[in-house]
Amino acid sequence: MASLMDRLQKSSRFADGSAPSYLRSHPITYERVAEAQSRAYGKAYRQVTDSLDFHMVRALLRSYVGTDREAVAYFRAALAERKFNDEVAARYGLVASLLRSAEFPQAIAELAALEKIAPPHPMIEAIAGHVLMESGQLDLAIARFKSALARYPNKLQLIYDYPQALAKAGRMREAAAFLDAELARFPGNGPLHRIAARTYAELGQKQQEHRHQGEFYAWQGDFRGAVRQFELASKAGDGDFYQTSVVEARLRALRKELAEQQAELGKNG
């Protein structure tokens, strides 16, 4: 904290007029930096061990560095030379890299090796489902995602993946029913609305397609696009009375938000 405050102090020294309001109302002084240092020195040193989640997320990000072949080579070398901080994460990164390069037989083999040494983890369940799905084993992928959701019902990646696997297998109505249930739990989740929009488009249900696409735009802050989608939803004519009432009420709310957004922009402009 002391180091951060010292940097903020130096960076804002010659830019008081454009400094953030927090720095103007809570100016960083040498006294505050000294106080932070004093508090830190009074605490015992404690080393925090990196979690498995941290190592796995870092490995997943590393799997997207460079070309797919370079990523595979990086993790194969790390495992062969035992140069890693966590073997589970390194093997997970190799599976992710093989999946990226569409080397499905190798990905399946490495996934089996990973699962022999890894504790139960939702990220491993998710990538296992993707390996099965991308290799064309849709029934197994669906079963894997469904089983994982029973154990990790709030893991958003699994919630996103399962309906997409159902859709890929042509089971659109199952996907839509699942999405409706999850959106009742997570009504403000933009990516989930986007998946729902695509699913309803495949089902030919225009009102629901435009409604969910509109919610996705609203989540992004694009109220103009959201209003346009809800106007299309209102005119679609293929929803029941309740669905149409929901669409029209939401359209009124979005028009109000758009007007407020434009007034605010005009004021600042």
Buried (B, 14 or more C-beta within 10 A) or exposed (E): EBEEBBEBBEEBEEEEEEBEEEBEEEEBEEEBBEBBBEEEEEEEEEEEEEEBEEBBBBBBEBBEEEEBEEBBEBBBEBBEEEEBEBBBBBBBBBBBBBBBBEBBEBBBEBBEEBBEEBEEBBBBBBBBBBBBBBBEBBEBBBBBBBEBBEEBEEBBBBBBBBBBBBBBBEBBEBBBBBBEEBBEEBEEBBEBBBBBBBBBBEBEBBBBBBBBBBBBBBBEEBBEBBBBBBBBBBEBEEBEEEBBEBBEEBBEEBBEBBEEBEEEEEEEE
